[in-house]
Amino acid sequence: MNQIIEITTEFIRLDSLLKLGGAMDTGGQAKFVIQDGQVIVNGETCTMRGKKMRDGDWAEFDGDRYTVKVVEG
């Protein structure tokens, strides 16, 4: 599944993206799976929970993809 996550800011942190997308219930859960190397960002494993995700970037976790789309606020 590819879920489009719309934001009105320049970027969103990776852990916040996963939480907003519903992949995790809490930021703590997101931190654990990111630091454990379970998240792919733009095709590469990413262990930085504070990674800045910008328009067009995507993260994949557990078979689901979350794509960032910046919209006018």
Summary of the structure (lengths in Angstrom):
residues: 73
radius of gyration: 10.9
end to end distance: 25.8
largest distance: 34.1
contacts: 207
relative contact order: 0.32
helix: 23%
strand: 37%
